[in-house]
Amino acid sequence: MDDTTPTHALLQGVLRLGSRLRHERPAGALSSNKISVLGHLRRRGPSTPGAIALVECQHPQSLTRTFAELQAEGLITRAPSEQDRRASVLAITDAGRSALAQDLAQREAWLTGAMEALTETEQQVLVLAGRLMNQLADRPAVTARPERPSSEA
């Protein structure tokens, strides 16, 4: 990868910050899949398992256990779809919203403290960057992924 491209600096920063935020997770934190599902349901409202999997770039089968655990923990509900009774619709519960907020609180506290070392302008740039990264995250997945170089060369 060419480390002189603008996207390289962004990618490196996002990856390093993501790693740091994972280290700031509290003991007993929700799994990444659980956070993704709860976050999706909080942002977008009730959704089918297939719609969640599509947006999270996963196969529905990979999230089956996550959905079941979240439901057993009372963090989501599952109801038949009004449009298609064979399908189900998942929704976040008040307990799910609370669990998600608690899980994110420690990392947000660390980030708030870290950002205090920045100027007001730098803080505003990061807030804008966060909004733009959310927009990028909502873009459709690339259908063809580049092949990895062969290790046999």
N, CA, C and O atoms as a GROMACS GRO file, in nm:
protein
  612
    1MET      N    1   0.085  -0.117   0.000
    1MET     CA    2   0.000   0.000   0.000
    1MET      C    3   0.090   0.123   0.000
    1MET      O    4   0.191   0.129   0.070
    2ASP      N    5   0.051   0.220  -0.078
    2ASP     CA    6   0.126   0.344  -0.091
    2ASP      C    7   0.092   0.435   0.027
    2ASP      O    8  -0.020   0.484   0.038
    3ASP      N    9   0.192   0.456   0.116
    3ASP     CA   10   0.162   0.534   0.236
    3ASP      C   11   0.163   0.685   0.212
    3ASP      O   12   0.161   0.763   0.307
    4THR      N   13   0.166   0.727   0.086
    4THR     CA   14   0.159   0.870   0.056
    4THR      C   15   0.019   0.912   0.014
    4THR      O   16  -0.005   1.031  -0.008
    5THR      N   17  -0.074   0.818   0.001
    5THR     CA   18  -0.209   0.854  -0.042
    5THR      C   19  -0.288   0.911   0.076
    5THR      O   20  -0.262   0.876   0.191
    6PRO      N   21  -0.383   0.998   0.046
    6PRO     CA   22  -0.466   1.051   0.155
    6PRO      C   23  -0.544   0.943   0.228
    6PRO      O   24  -0.565   0.952   0.349
    7THR      N   25  -0.586   0.841   0.156
    7THR     CA   26  -0.662   0.735   0.221
    7THR      C   27  -0.577   0.652   0.315
    7THR      O   28  -0.629   0.593   0.410
    8HIS      N   29  -0.446   0.645   0.290
    8HIS     CA   30  -0.360   0.566   0.378
    8HIS      C   31  -0.358   0.627   0.518
    8HIS      O   32  -0.372   0.554   0.617
    9ALA      N   33  -0.341   0.757   0.528
    9ALA     CA   34  -0.338   0.822   0.660
    9ALA      C   35  -0.471   0.802   0.733
    9ALA      O   36  -0.473   0.777   0.853
   10LEU      N   37  -0.582   0.814   0.659
   10LEU     CA   38  -0.713   0.794   0.719
   10LEU      C   39  -0.729   0.650   0.766
   10LEU      O   40  -0.772   0.625   0.878
   11LEU      N   41  -0.694   0.555   0.679
   11LEU     CA   42  -0.706   0.414   0.714
   11LEU      C   43  -0.620   0.381   0.836
   11LEU      O   44  -0.667   0.313   0.928
   12GLN      N   45  -0.498   0.428   0.838
   12GLN     CA   46  -0.409   0.401   0.951
   12GLN      C   47  -0.467   0.460   1.080
   12GLN      O   48  -0.466   0.394   1.184
   13GLY      N   49  -0.517   0.582   1.072
   13GLY     CA   50  -0.576   0.645   1.190
   13GLY      C   51  -0.699   0.572   1.240
   13GLY      O   52  -0.715   0.551   1.361
   14VAL      N   53  -0.786   0.532   1.148
   14VAL     CA   54  -0.909   0.461   1.185
   14VAL      C   55  -0.873   0.327   1.250
   14VAL      O   56  -0.929   0.291   1.354
   15LEU      N   57  -0.780   0.253   1.190
   15LEU     CA   58  -0.741   0.123   1.245
   15LEU      C   59  -0.676   0.136   1.382
   15LEU      O   60  -0.708   0.060   1.474
   16ARG      N   61  -0.586   0.232   1.397
   16ARG     CA   62  -0.519   0.250   1.527
   16ARG      C   63  -0.617   0.295   1.634
   16ARG      O   64  -0.612   0.246   1.747
   17LEU      N   65  -0.706   0.389   1.600
   17LEU     CA   66  -0.804   0.436   1.698
   17LEU      C   67  -0.901   0.323   1.734
   17LEU      O   68  -0.936   0.306   1.850
   18GLY      N   69  -0.943   0.246   1.634
   18GLY     CA   70  -1.030   0.132   1.660
   18GLY      C   71  -0.966   0.032   1.755
   18GLY      O   72  -1.031  -0.019   1.846
   19SER      N   73  -0.838   0.005   1.733
   19SER     CA   74  -0.765  -0.087   1.821
   19SER      C   75  -0.759  -0.031   1.963
   19SER      O   76  -0.782  -0.104   2.060
   20ARG      N   77  -0.728   0.096   1.975
   20ARG     CA   78  -0.720   0.159   2.107
   20ARG      C   79  -0.855   0.154   2.178
   20ARG      O   80  -0.861   0.126   2.297
   21LEU      N   81  -0.963   0.183   2.104
   21LEU     CA   82  -1.095   0.180   2.165
   21LEU      C   83  -1.135   0.039   2.208
   21LEU      O   84  -1.205   0.022   2.308
   22ARG      N   85  -1.090  -0.063   2.134
   22ARG     CA   86  -1.118  -0.201   2.176
   22ARG      C   87  -1.048  -0.230   2.309
   22ARG      O   88  -1.101  -0.303   2.393
   23HIS      N   89  -0.929  -0.174   2.328
   23HIS     CA   90  -0.856  -0.195   2.454
   23HIS      C   91  -0.923  -0.123   2.571
   23HIS      O   92  -0.902  -0.159   2.686
   24GLU      N   93  -1.003  -0.024   2.542
   24GLU     CA   94  -1.074   0.052   2.646
   24GLU      C   95  -1.207  -0.012   2.684
   24GLU      O   96  -1.280   0.042   2.767
   25ARG      N   97  -1.239  -0.126   2.624
   25ARG     CA   98  -1.367  -0.192   2.654
   25ARG      C   99  -1.368  -0.240   2.798
   25ARG      O  100  -1.267  -0.289   2.848
   26PRO      N  101  -1.482  -0.226   2.865
   26PRO     CA  102  -1.491  -0.271   3.004
   26PRO      C  103  -1.493  -0.423   3.013
   26PRO      O  104  -1.524  -0.492   2.916
   27ALA      N  105  -1.460  -0.474   3.131
   27ALA     CA  106  -1.468  -0.618   3.153
   27ALA      C  107  -1.613  -0.662   3.134
   27ALA      O  108  -1.705  -0.592   3.176
   28GLY      N  109  -1.633  -0.775   3.071
   28GLY     CA  110  -1.768  -0.825   3.048
   28GLY      C  111  -1.843  -0.751   2.939
   28GLY      O  112  -1.965  -0.756   2.932
   29ALA      N  113  -1.769  -0.681   2.854
   29ALA     CA  114  -1.832  -0.603   2.747
   29ALA      C  115  -1.906  -0.694   2.650
   29ALA      O  116  -1.876  -0.813   2.639
   30LEU      N  117  -2.002  -0.637   2.581
   30LEU     CA  118  -2.073  -0.709   2.476
   30LEU      C  119  -1.977  -0.745   2.364
   30LEU      O  120  -1.879  -0.674   2.341
   31SER      N  121  -2.004  -0.854   2.293
   31SER     CA  122  -1.920  -0.892   2.180
   31SER      C  123  -1.937  -0.789   2.067
   31SER      O  124  -2.035  -0.714   2.065
   32SER      N  125  -1.844  -0.788   1.976
   32SER     CA  126  -1.852  -0.696   1.862
   32SER      C  127  -1.979  -0.718   1.782
   32SER      O  128  -2.043  -0.622   1.739
   33ASN      N  129  -2.017  -0.844   1.761
   33ASN     CA  130  -2.140  -0.874   1.688
   33ASN      C  131  -2.263  -0.820   1.761
   33ASN      O  132  -2.353  -0.765   1.699
   34LYS      N  133  -2.265  -0.836   1.893
   34LYS     CA  134  -2.380  -0.787   1.970
   34LYS      C  135  -2.387  -0.634   1.962
   34LYS      O  136  -2.496  -0.578   1.947
   35ILE      N  137  -2.275  -0.568   1.972
   35ILE     CA  138  -2.272  -0.422   1.962
   35ILE      C  139  -2.320  -0.379   1.824
   35ILE      O  140  -2.397  -0.284   1.811
   36SER      N  141  -2.275  -0.449   1.719
   36SER     CA  142  -2.317  -0.416   1.582
   36SER      C  143  -2.468  -0.429   1.565
   36SER      O  144  -2.532  -0.342   1.508
   37VAL      N  145  -2.523  -0.540   1.614
   37VAL     CA  146  -2.667  -0.563   1.600
   37VAL      C  147  -2.746  -0.459   1.679
   37VAL      O  148  -2.839  -0.399   1.626
   38LEU      N  149  -2.708  -0.438   1.805
   38LEU     CA  150  -2.780  -0.340   1.887
   38LEU      C  151  -2.767  -0.200   1.828
   38LEU      O  152  -2.864  -0.124   1.825
   39GLY      N  153  -2.647  -0.166   1.783
   39GLY     CA  154  -2.626  -0.035   1.721
   39GLY      C  155  -2.711  -0.017   1.596
   39GLY      O  156  -2.768   0.090   1.574
   40HIS      N  157  -2.718  -0.122   1.515
   40HIS     CA  158  -2.800  -0.117   1.393
   40HIS      C  159  -2.946  -0.092   1.430
   40HIS      O  160  -3.012  -0.005   1.372
   41LEU      N  161  -2.996  -0.168   1.526
   41LEU     CA  162  -3.137  -0.155   1.565
   41LEU      C  163  -3.165  -0.020   1.630
   41LEU      O  164  -3.274   0.035   1.614
   42ARG      N  165  -3.069   0.034   1.702
   42ARG     CA  166  -3.088   0.167   1.762
   42ARG      C  167  -3.092   0.275   1.654
   42ARG      O  168  -3.174   0.366   1.660
   43ARG      N  169  -3.002   0.264   1.556
   43ARG     CA  170  -2.994   0.365   1.449
   43ARG      C  171  -3.110   0.356   1.351
   43ARG      O  172  -3.168   0.457   1.314
   44ARG      N  173  -3.143   0.234   1.309
   44ARG     CA  174  -3.236   0.216   1.197
   44ARG      C  175  -3.373   0.165   1.235
   44ARG      O  176  -3.464   0.162   1.152
   45GLY      N  177  -3.390   0.126   1.360
   45GLY     CA  178  -3.519   0.074   1.402
   45GLY      C  179  -3.533  -0.074   1.369
   45GLY      O  180  -3.438  -0.138   1.323
   46PRO      N  181  -3.652  -0.129   1.392
   46PRO     CA  182  -3.674  -0.273   1.370
   46PRO      C  183  -3.630  -0.316   1.229
   46PRO      O  184  -3.654  -0.246   1.131
   47SER      N  185  -3.567  -0.433   1.222
   47SER     CA  186  -3.515  -0.485   1.096
   47SER      C  187  -3.523  -0.637   1.095
   47SER      O  188  -3.531  -0.701   1.199
   48THR      N  189  -3.521  -0.692   0.976
   48THR     CA  190  -3.516  -0.837   0.963
   48THR      C  191  -3.372  -0.883   0.986
   48THR      O  192  -3.278  -0.806   0.965
   49PRO      N  193  -3.354  -1.008   1.027
   49PRO     CA  194  -3.218  -1.060   1.042
   49PRO      C  195  -3.136  -1.047   0.912
   49PRO      O  196  -3.017  -1.016   0.916
   50GLY      N  197  -3.200  -1.071   0.798
   50GLY     CA  198  -3.130  -1.060   0.670
   50GLY      C  199  -3.084  -0.919   0.641
   50GLY      O  200  -2.974  -0.898   0.589
   51ALA      N  201  -3.167  -0.820   0.673
   51ALA     CA  202  -3.130  -0.680   0.650
   51ALA      C  203  -3.013  -0.640   0.739
   51ALA      O  204  -2.923  -0.568   0.695
   52ILE      N  205  -3.015  -0.686   0.863
   52ILE     CA  206  -2.904  -0.656   0.954
   52ILE      C  207  -2.776  -0.718   0.902
   52ILE      O  208  -2.672  -0.653   0.896
   53ALA      N  209  -2.782  -0.845   0.862
   53ALA     CA  210  -2.664  -0.915   0.811
   53ALA      C  211  -2.608  -0.844   0.688
   53ALA      O  212  -2.487  -0.830   0.674
   54LEU      N  213  -2.696  -0.801   0.599
   54LEU     CA  214  -2.653  -0.732   0.477
   54LEU      C  215  -2.577  -0.604   0.511
   54LEU      O  216  -2.469  -0.580   0.457
   55VAL      N  217  -2.633  -0.522   0.597
   55VAL     CA  218  -2.570  -0.395   0.634
   55VAL      C  219  -2.439  -0.419   0.709
   55VAL      O  220  -2.343  -0.344   0.693
   56GLU      N  221  -2.435  -0.524   0.791
   56GLU     CA  222  -2.315  -0.554   0.869
   56GLU      C  223  -2.214  -0.639   0.791
   56GLU      O  224  -2.112  -0.682   0.846
   57CYS      N  225  -2.245  -0.663   0.662
   57CYS     CA  226  -2.156  -0.740   0.573
   57CYS      C  227  -2.125  -0.879   0.629
   57CYS      O  228  -2.010  -0.923   0.630
   58GLN      N  229  -2.230  -0.946   0.676
   58GLN     CA  230  -2.216  -1.081   0.728
   58GLN      C  231  -2.324  -1.169   0.666
   58GLN      O  232  -2.420  -1.119   0.607
   59HIS      N  233  -2.308  -1.298   0.681
   59HIS     CA  234  -2.411  -1.393   0.638
   59HIS      C  235  -2.512  -1.405   0.753
   59HIS      O  236  -2.472  -1.407   0.869
   60PRO      N  237  -2.641  -1.413   0.722
   60PRO     CA  238  -2.741  -1.425   0.828
   60PRO      C  239  -2.712  -1.541   0.924
   60PRO      O  240  -2.735  -1.530   1.044
   61GLN      N  241  -2.660  -1.653   0.870
   61GLN     CA  242  -2.630  -1.770   0.953
   61GLN      C  243  -2.523  -1.738   1.057
   61GLN      O  244  -2.525  -1.794   1.167
   62SER      N  245  -2.430  -1.646   1.024
   62SER     CA  246  -2.324  -1.613   1.120
   62SER      C  247  -2.376  -1.534   1.239
   62SER      O  248  -2.312  -1.530   1.344
   63LEU      N  249  -2.492  -1.472   1.222
   63LEU     CA  250  -2.548  -1.392   1.330
   63LEU      C  251  -2.659  -1.464   1.407
   63LEU      O  252  -2.713  -1.409   1.503
   64THR      N  253  -2.694  -1.586   1.366
   64THR     CA  254  -2.804  -1.658   1.429
   64THR      C  255  -2.784  -1.671   1.579
   64THR      O  256  -2.876  -1.644   1.656
   65ARG      N  257  -2.666  -1.711   1.622
   65ARG     CA  258  -2.637  -1.727   1.765
   65ARG      C  259  -2.644  -1.591   1.835
   65ARG      O  260  -2.696  -1.582   1.946
   66THR      N  261  -2.590  -1.488   1.772
   66THR     CA  262  -2.593  -1.354   1.831
   66THR      C  263  -2.737  -1.309   1.853
   66THR      O  264  -2.770  -1.259   1.961
   67PHE      N  265  -2.823  -1.327   1.751
   67PHE     CA  266  -2.964  -1.290   1.766
   67PHE      C  267  -3.028  -1.367   1.881
   67PHE      O  268  -3.100  -1.309   1.963
   68ALA      N  269  -3.003  -1.497   1.888
   68ALA     CA  270  -3.063  -1.582   1.993
   68ALA      C  271  -3.016  -1.537   2.132
   68ALA      O  272  -3.096  -1.529   2.225
   69GLU      N  273  -2.887  -1.508   2.145
   69GLU     CA  274  -2.834  -1.465   2.275
   69GLU      C  275  -2.891  -1.330   2.316
   69GLU      O  276  -2.928  -1.311   2.432
   70LEU      N  277  -2.899  -1.237   2.222
   70LEU     CA  278  -2.955  -1.105   2.253
   70LEU      C  279  -3.100  -1.117   2.296
   70LEU      O  280  -3.145  -1.048   2.387
   71GLN      N  281  -3.174  -1.206   2.229
   71GLN     CA  282  -3.314  -1.226   2.264
   71GLN      C  283  -3.325  -1.291   2.402
   71GLN      O  284  -3.408  -1.249   2.483
   72ALA      N  285  -3.243  -1.391   2.430
   72ALA     CA  286  -3.245  -1.460   2.560
   72ALA      C  287  -3.208  -1.364   2.674
   72ALA      O  288  -3.257  -1.379   2.786
   73GLU      N  289  -3.122  -1.267   2.644
   73GLU     CA  290  -3.079  -1.169   2.744
   73GLU      C  291  -3.179  -1.053   2.758
   73GLU      O  292  -3.161  -0.964   2.840
   74GLY      N  293  -3.284  -1.055   2.677
   74GLY     CA  294  -3.386  -0.951   2.683
   74GLY      C  295  -3.342  -0.819   2.621
   74GLY      O  296  -3.400  -0.714   2.650
   75LEU      N  297  -3.241  -0.824   2.534
   75LEU     CA  298  -3.189  -0.702   2.473
   75LEU      C  299  -3.255  -0.670   2.340
   75LEU      O  300  -3.252  -0.556   2.293
   76ILE      N  301  -3.316  -0.774   2.278
   76ILE     CA  302  -3.394  -0.754   2.156
   76ILE      C  303  -3.521  -0.838   2.165
   76ILE      O  304  -3.530  -0.931   2.245
   77THR      N  305  -3.617  -0.803   2.082
   77THR     CA  306  -3.738  -0.885   2.068
   77THR      C  307  -3.745  -0.934   1.925
   77THR      O  308  -3.686  -0.875   1.834
   78ARG      N  309  -3.817  -1.043   1.906
   78ARG     CA  310  -3.839  -1.099   1.773
   78ARG      C  311  -3.989  -1.116   1.755
   78ARG      O  312  -4.056  -1.177   1.839
   79ALA      N  313  -4.041  -1.063   1.645
   79ALA     CA  314  -4.184  -1.073   1.616
   79ALA      C  315  -4.202  -1.108   1.470
   79ALA      O  316  -4.115  -1.078   1.388
   80PRO      N  317  -4.313  -1.171   1.436
   80PRO     CA  318  -4.339  -1.201   1.294
   80PRO      C  319  -4.352  -1.071   1.214
   80PRO      O  320  -4.405  -0.971   1.264
   81SER      N  321  -4.305  -1.074   1.093
   81SER     CA  322  -4.316  -0.958   1.004
   81SER      C  323  -4.462  -0.940   0.964
   81SER      O  324  -4.534  -1.036   0.940
   82GLU      N  325  -4.504  -0.815   0.958
   82GLU     CA  326  -4.642  -0.786   0.914
   82GLU      C  327  -4.658  -0.813   0.765
   82GLU      O  328  -4.767  -0.849   0.720
   83GLN      N  329  -4.550  -0.796   0.687
   83GLN     CA  330  -4.555  -0.817   0.542
   83GLN      C  331  -4.542  -0.964   0.504
   83GLN      O  332  -4.605  -1.009   0.408
   84ASP      N  333  -4.461  -1.038   0.578
   84ASP     CA  334  -4.435  -1.178   0.544
   84ASP      C  335  -4.428  -1.257   0.675
   84ASP      O  336  -4.327  -1.250   0.745
   85ARG      N  337  -4.531  -1.329   0.708
   85ARG     CA  338  -4.538  -1.401   0.835
   85ARG      C  339  -4.428  -1.506   0.852
   85ARG      O  340  -4.404  -1.552   0.963
   86ARG      N  341  -4.362  -1.544   0.743
   86ARG     CA  342  -4.251  -1.640   0.754
   86ARG      C  343  -4.126  -1.573   0.805
   86ARG      O  344  -4.037  -1.638   0.860
   87ALA      N  345  -4.118  -1.442   0.787
   87ALA     CA  346  -4.000  -1.365   0.829
   87ALA      C  347  -4.022  -1.309   0.969
   87ALA      O  348  -4.135  -1.296   1.016
   88SER      N  349  -3.911  -1.276   1.034
   88SER     CA  350  -3.922  -1.213   1.165
   88SER      C  351  -3.857  -1.075   1.161
   88SER      O  352  -3.773  -1.046   1.076
   89VAL      N  353  -3.900  -0.993   1.255
   89VAL     CA  354  -3.845  -0.858   1.268
   89VAL      C  355  -3.787  -0.846   1.408
   89VAL      O  356  -3.852  -0.880   1.507
   90LEU      N  357  -3.665  -0.796   1.415
   90LEU     CA  358  -3.597  -0.777   1.543
   90LEU      C  359  -3.606  -0.631   1.582
   90LEU      O  360  -3.599  -0.542   1.497
   91ALA      N  361  -3.620  -0.606   1.713
   91ALA     CA  362  -3.624  -0.469   1.764
   91ALA      C  363  -3.545  -0.462   1.894
   91ALA      O  364  -3.543  -0.559   1.971
   92ILE      N  365  -3.482  -0.350   1.918
   92ILE     CA  366  -3.407  -0.332   2.042
   92ILE      C  367  -3.504  -0.299   2.155
   92ILE      O  368  -3.602  -0.227   2.135
   93THR      N  369  -3.476  -0.351   2.273
   93THR     CA  370  -3.558  -0.322   2.391
   93THR      C  371  -3.494  -0.208   2.470
   93THR      O  372  -3.382  -0.166   2.440
   94ASP      N  373  -3.565  -0.159   2.571
   94ASP     CA  374  -3.507  -0.057   2.659
   94ASP      C  375  -3.381  -0.112   2.727
   94ASP      O  376  -3.282  -0.041   2.743
   95ALA      N  377  -3.386  -0.239   2.767
   95ALA     CA  378  -3.269  -0.303   2.828
   95ALA      C  379  -3.153  -0.309   2.728
   95ALA      O  380  -3.037  -0.293   2.767
   96GLY      N  381  -3.184  -0.331   2.601
   96GLY     CA  382  -3.080  -0.333   2.496
   96GLY      C  383  -3.018  -0.196   2.478
   96GLY      O  384  -2.896  -0.185   2.464
   97ARG      N  385  -3.101  -0.092   2.478
   97ARG     CA  386  -3.048   0.045   2.468
   97ARG      C  387  -2.957   0.076   2.586
   97ARG      O  388  -2.851   0.135   2.569
   98SER      N  389  -2.999   0.035   2.704
   98SER     CA  390  -2.921   0.060   2.824
   98SER      C  391  -2.788  -0.017   2.821
   98SER      O  392  -2.683   0.038   2.854
   99ALA      N  393  -2.793  -0.144   2.782
   99ALA     CA  394  -2.671  -0.226   2.774
   99ALA      C  395  -2.574  -0.168   2.673
   99ALA      O  396  -2.453  -0.164   2.698
  100LEU      N  397  -2.625  -0.122   2.558
  100LEU     CA  398  -2.540  -0.062   2.457
  100LEU      C  399  -2.476   0.066   2.510
  100LEU      O  400  -2.357   0.088   2.491
  101ALA      N  401  -2.555   0.151   2.575
  101ALA     CA  402  -2.504   0.276   2.630
  101ALA      C  403  -2.395   0.249   2.734
  101ALA      O  404  -2.292   0.316   2.735
  102GLN      N  405  -2.419   0.153   2.822
  102GLN     CA  406  -2.320   0.119   2.924
  102GLN      C  407  -2.192   0.066   2.862
  102GLN      O  408  -2.082   0.099   2.906
  103ASP      N  409  -2.207  -0.016   2.759
  103ASP     CA  410  -2.091  -0.074   2.693
  103ASP      C  411  -2.006   0.034   2.626
  103ASP      O  412  -1.883   0.026   2.626
  104LEU      N  413  -2.071   0.134   2.569
  104LEU     CA  414  -2.000   0.239   2.498
  104LEU      C  415  -1.946   0.348   2.590
  104LEU      O  416  -1.855   0.422   2.552
  105ALA      N  417  -2.001   0.360   2.711
  105ALA     CA  418  -1.968   0.472   2.800
  105ALA      C  419  -1.820   0.481   2.835
  105ALA      O  420  -1.763   0.591   2.832
  106GLN      N  421  -1.756   0.370   2.868
  106GLN     CA  422  -1.616   0.374   2.908
  106GLN      C  423  -1.527   0.420   2.792
  106GLN      O  424  -1.433   0.497   2.812
  107ARG      N  425  -1.556   0.371   2.673
  107ARG     CA  426  -1.477   0.412   2.557
  107ARG      C  427  -1.501   0.558   2.523
  107ARG      O  428  -1.409   0.630   2.486
  108GLU      N  429  -1.626   0.602   2.537
  108GLU     CA  430  -1.655   0.742   2.511
  108GLU      C  431  -1.585   0.832   2.614
  108GLU      O  432  -1.538   0.940   2.579
  109ALA      N  433  -1.578   0.787   2.738
  109ALA     CA  434  -1.509   0.865   2.842
  109ALA      C  435  -1.360   0.878   2.808
  109ALA      O  436  -1.302   0.986   2.822
  110TRP      N  437  -1.299   0.767   2.763
  110TRP     CA  438  -1.158   0.773   2.726
  110TRP      C  439  -1.139   0.871   2.609
  110TRP      O  440  -1.049   0.954   2.611
  111LEU      N  441  -1.225   0.859   2.507
  111LEU     CA  442  -1.212   0.944   2.389
  111LEU      C  443  -1.233   1.091   2.425
  111LEU      O  444  -1.162   1.178   2.375
  112THR      N  445  -1.329   1.120   2.510
  112THR     CA  446  -1.353   1.257   2.553
  112THR      C  447  -1.228   1.314   2.620
  112THR      O  448  -1.188   1.426   2.592
  113GLY      N  449  -1.168   1.235   2.708
  113GLY     CA  450  -1.046   1.279   2.775
  113GLY      C  451  -0.931   1.299   2.678
  113GLY      O  452  -0.856   1.396   2.689
  114ALA      N  453  -0.917   1.207   2.584
  114ALA     CA  454  -0.808   1.218   2.486
  114ALA      C  455  -0.826   1.340   2.398
  114ALA      O  456  -0.728   1.406   2.362
  115MET      N  457  -0.949   1.372   2.364
  115MET     CA  458  -0.975   1.486   2.275
  115MET      C  459  -0.952   1.620   2.344
  115MET      O  460  -0.939   1.723   2.277
  116GLU      N  461  -0.948   1.622   2.478
  116GLU     CA  462  -0.924   1.746   2.551
  116GLU      C  463  -0.787   1.804   2.519
  116GLU      O  464  -0.765   1.924   2.537
  117ALA      N  465  -0.695   1.721   2.473
  117ALA     CA  466  -0.560   1.768   2.438
  117ALA      C  467  -0.559   1.840   2.302
  117ALA      O  468  -0.459   1.899   2.264
  118LEU      N  469  -0.670   1.834   2.230
  118LEU     CA  470  -0.679   1.895   2.098
  118LEU      C  471  -0.740   2.034   2.106
  118LEU      O  472  -0.809   2.067   2.203
  119THR      N  473  -0.715   2.114   2.005
  119THR     CA  474  -0.777   2.246   1.999
  119THR      C  475  -0.926   2.231   1.966
  119THR      O  476  -0.970   2.124   1.923
  120GLU      N  477  -1.002   2.336   1.987
  120GLU     CA  478  -1.144   2.335   1.955
  120GLU      C  479  -1.165   2.303   1.807
  120GLU      O  480  -1.254   2.225   1.772
  121THR      N  481  -1.082   2.361   1.720
  121THR     CA  482  -1.093   2.337   1.576
  121THR      C  483  -1.064   2.190   1.545
  121THR      O  484  -1.136   2.129   1.466
  122GLU      N  485  -0.961   2.134   1.605
  122GLU     CA  486  -0.928   1.993   1.583
  122GLU      C  487  -1.042   1.902   1.630
  122GLU      O  488  -1.075   1.803   1.565
  123GLN      N  489  -1.102   1.936   1.743
  123GLN     CA  490  -1.215   1.858   1.794
  123GLN      C  491  -1.332   1.864   1.695
  123GLN      O  492  -1.396   1.762   1.669
  124GLN      N  493  -1.359   1.982   1.641
  124GLN     CA  494  -1.469   1.997   1.545
  124GLN      C  495  -1.441   1.919   1.417
  124GLN      O  496  -1.532   1.861   1.358
  125VAL      N  497  -1.314   1.918   1.375
  125VAL     CA  498  -1.276   1.840   1.256
  125VAL      C  499  -1.303   1.692   1.280
  125VAL      O  500  -1.353   1.622   1.192
  126LEU      N  501  -1.268   1.643   1.399
  126LEU     CA  502  -1.291   1.501   1.429
  126LEU      C  503  -1.440   1.467   1.436
  126LEU      O  504  -1.482   1.360   1.393
  127VAL      N  505  -1.520   1.558   1.491
  127VAL     CA  506  -1.665   1.534   1.494
  127VAL      C  507  -1.718   1.525   1.351
  127VAL      O  508  -1.796   1.435   1.319
  128LEU      N  509  -1.676   1.617   1.265
  128LEU     CA  510  -1.716   1.612   1.124
  128LEU      C  511  -1.666   1.482   1.059
  128LEU      O  512  -1.741   1.417   0.986
  129ALA      N  513  -1.542   1.446   1.086
  129ALA     CA  514  -1.486   1.323   1.030
  129ALA      C  515  -1.568   1.201   1.075
  129ALA      O  516  -1.592   1.110   0.996
  130GLY      N  517  -1.609   1.200   1.201
  130GLY     CA  518  -1.692   1.090   1.251
  130GLY      C  519  -1.823   1.080   1.175
  130GLY      O  520  -1.867   0.970   1.140
  131ARG      N  521  -1.886   1.195   1.148
  131ARG     CA  522  -2.011   1.194   1.072
  131ARG      C  523  -1.989   1.142   0.930
  131ARG      O  524  -2.069   1.066   0.877
  132LEU      N  525  -1.879   1.186   0.870
  132LEU     CA  526  -1.848   1.141   0.734
  132LEU      C  527  -1.815   0.992   0.731
  132LEU      O  528  -1.852   0.923   0.636
  133MET      N  529  -1.745   0.943   0.832
  133MET     CA  530  -1.713   0.800   0.838
  133MET      C  531  -1.840   0.717   0.853
  133MET      O  532  -1.849   0.608   0.798
  134ASN      N  533  -1.938   0.768   0.927
  134ASN     CA  534  -2.067   0.699   0.935
  134ASN      C  535  -2.134   0.692   0.799
  134ASN      O  536  -2.193   0.590   0.764
  135GLN      N  537  -2.124   0.800   0.721
  135GLN     CA  538  -2.180   0.798   0.586
  135GLN      C  539  -2.108   0.694   0.500
  135GLN      O  540  -2.172   0.620   0.424
  136LEU      N  541  -1.976   0.689   0.511
  136LEU     CA  542  -1.900   0.590   0.434
  136LEU      C  543  -1.938   0.449   0.475
  136LEU      O  544  -1.950   0.360   0.391
  137ALA      N  545  -1.957   0.428   0.604
  137ALA     CA  546  -1.991   0.294   0.654
  137ALA      C  547  -2.126   0.248   0.601
  137ALA      O  548  -2.150   0.128   0.590
  138ASP      N  549  -2.215   0.342   0.569
  138ASP     CA  550  -2.347   0.306   0.518
  138ASP      C  551  -2.348   0.279   0.367
  138ASP      O  552  -2.451   0.237   0.313
  139ARG      N  553  -2.236   0.303   0.300
  139ARG     CA  554  -2.232   0.279   0.155
  139ARG      C  555  -2.234   0.130   0.128
  139ARG      O  556  -2.186   0.051   0.209
  140PRO      N  557  -2.291   0.090   0.014
  140PRO     CA  558  -2.296  -0.053  -0.020
  140PRO      C  559  -2.155  -0.113  -0.030
  140PRO      O  560  -2.058  -0.045  -0.064
  141ALA      N  561  -2.148  -0.241   0.001
  141ALA     CA  562  -2.021  -0.312  -0.007
  141ALA      C  563  -1.975  -0.321  -0.152
  141ALA      O  564  -2.056  -0.322  -0.244
  142VAL      N  565  -1.846  -0.327  -0.169
  142VAL     CA  566  -1.788  -0.348  -0.302
  142VAL      C  567  -1.814  -0.494  -0.337
  142VAL      O  568  -1.788  -0.584  -0.257
  143THR      N  569  -1.866  -0.517  -0.457
  143THR     CA  570  -1.903  -0.654  -0.494
  143THR      C  571  -1.782  -0.740  -0.526
  143THR      O  572  -1.779  -0.857  -0.490
  144ALA      N  573  -1.683  -0.684  -0.591
  144ALA     CA  574  -1.564  -0.763  -0.625
  144ALA      C  575  -1.448  -0.714  -0.540
  144ALA      O  576  -1.408  -0.598  -0.548
  145ARG      N  577  -1.396  -0.803  -0.460
  145ARG     CA  578  -1.281  -0.767  -0.376
  145ARG      C  579  -1.153  -0.805  -0.450
  145ARG      O  580  -1.148  -0.908  -0.517
  146PRO      N  581  -1.050  -0.722  -0.436
  146PRO     CA  582  -0.924  -0.757  -0.502
  146PRO      C  583  -0.866  -0.884  -0.440
  146PRO      O  584  -0.877  -0.908  -0.320
  147GLU      N  585  -0.806  -0.963  -0.526
  147GLU     CA  586  -0.747  -1.087  -0.478
  147GLU      C  587  -0.619  -1.055  -0.404
  147GLU      O  588  -0.547  -0.962  -0.438
  148ARG      N  589  -0.593  -1.136  -0.301
  148ARG     CA  590  -0.469  -1.119  -0.225
  148ARG      C  591  -0.355  -1.176  -0.307
  148ARG      O  592  -0.372  -1.273  -0.381
  149PRO      N  593  -0.237  -1.114  -0.294
  149PRO     CA  594  -0.122  -1.169  -0.367
  149PRO      C  595  -0.090  -1.310  -0.319
  149PRO      O  596  -0.103  -1.341  -0.200
  150SER      N  597  -0.049  -1.393  -0.410
  150SER     CA  598  -0.015  -1.530  -0.377
  150SER      C  599   0.113  -1.532  -0.296
  150SER      O  600   0.207  -1.457  -0.324
  151SER      N  601   0.117  -1.619  -0.196
  151SER     CA  602   0.238  -1.631  -0.114
  151SER      C  603   0.338  -1.727  -0.178
  151SER      O  604   0.443  -1.754  -0.121
  152GLU      N  605   0.304  -1.779  -0.296
  152GLU     CA  606   0.392  -1.875  -0.363
  152GLU      C  607   0.494  -1.805  -0.451
  152GLU      O  608   0.580  -1.871  -0.508
  153ALA      N  609   0.489  -1.674  -0.463
  153ALA     CA  610   0.578  -1.601  -0.554
  153ALA      C  611   0.720  -1.602  -0.507
  153ALA      O  612   0.807  -1.545  -0.573
   0.00000   0.00000   0.00000
